[in-house]
Structures are given as structure tokens and as C-alpha cells.
Amino acid sequence: MTPELTAQDRCDACGAQAYVRVQLEAGELLFCAHHARKHADALAGVATHIHDETDRLHEDKAAAAR
């Protein structure tokens, strides 16, 4: 099981909070939702596993609205 990403996990491209973990044969990369979408096609071709928690962004907005 892949551990949940936390607020301390940061995007390797820009430093924002990471919501996507990409496992590669050589290690892992973390991405914010924006950079995960931007590089999705390229990552899909080289990743051994992609752990996507971007659905949490919608939960966070709903909780803030309450």
C-alpha cells in the first residue's frame, strides 16, 4: 500500500503541495495536480505506478465551504 501524501510532500517541479506520486524504476517523483496533468502522457509511458490523490483537492474545497 502506498502511504498517503501529506502537506510536507512537495512537487519536484515547483514546490507546491504534491498530490501525485509517480514510481519509476529509478525512484519516485512527486507532482502537484498541475504538473501531473502537464506531464501525464510522458509519465504514463515510464511509470511503474502512479498514486493520484488529486480528488482530495475537491474534498478540501468542500470542507472549506462548510
C-alpha positions as CSV (number, residue, x, y, z in Angstrom):
1,M,0.0,0.0,0.0
2,T,1.3,3.5,-0.9
3,P,1.4,5.9,2.0
4,E,-0.9,8.9,1.8
5,L,0.8,12.1,0.7
6,T,1.0,14.9,3.3
7,A,1.4,18.6,3.3
8,Q,5.1,18.1,3.7
9,D,5.3,16.3,0.3
10,R,6.3,18.9,-2.3
11,C,6.1,18.9,-6.1
12,D,9.5,18.3,-7.6
13,A,8.7,20.8,-10.4
14,C,7.6,23.8,-8.4
15,G,7.5,23.1,-4.7
16,A,3.7,23.2,-4.3
17,Q,1.9,20.5,-2.3
18,A,2.2,17.2,-4.0
19,Y,-0.9,15.2,-4.8
20,V,0.6,12.7,-7.2
21,R,3.4,10.2,-6.6
22,V,5.0,8.6,-9.7
23,Q,7.0,5.4,-9.1
24,L,9.8,4.9,-11.7
25,E,12.3,2.1,-11.9
26,A,15.0,4.6,-10.7
27,G,13.0,6.1,-7.8
28,E,10.0,8.4,-7.4
29,L,8.8,11.8,-8.4
30,L,6.2,14.0,-6.7
31,F,3.9,16.4,-8.5
32,C,1.2,18.9,-7.8
33,A,-2.0,18.4,-9.7
34,H,-1.0,21.0,-12.4
35,H,2.4,19.4,-13.2
36,A,0.9,15.9,-13.0
37,R,-1.6,16.9,-15.7
38,K,1.0,18.7,-17.7
39,H,3.3,15.7,-17.9
40,A,0.7,12.9,-17.7
41,D,1.3,11.4,-21.2
42,A,5.1,11.2,-20.7
43,L,4.8,9.9,-17.2
44,A,2.3,7.2,-18.2
45,G,4.9,5.8,-20.6
46,V,7.7,5.4,-18.0
47,A,5.9,5.0,-14.6
48,T,5.7,1.6,-12.9
49,H,2.9,3.0,-10.7
50,I,1.0,6.3,-10.3
51,H,-0.6,7.2,-7.0
52,D,-3.1,10.0,-7.6
53,E,-4.7,11.9,-4.7
54,T,-5.9,14.9,-6.7
55,D,-9.5,14.0,-5.7
56,R,-8.6,15.4,-2.2
57,L,-8.5,18.9,-3.8
58,H,-12.3,18.7,-4.2
59,E,-12.7,17.4,-0.7
60,D,-10.6,20.3,0.7
61,K,-12.7,22.9,-1.1
62,A,-16.0,21.3,0.1
63,A,-14.7,21.2,3.7
64,A,-13.7,24.9,3.5
65,A,-17.1,25.9,2.2
66,R,-18.8,24.4,5.2
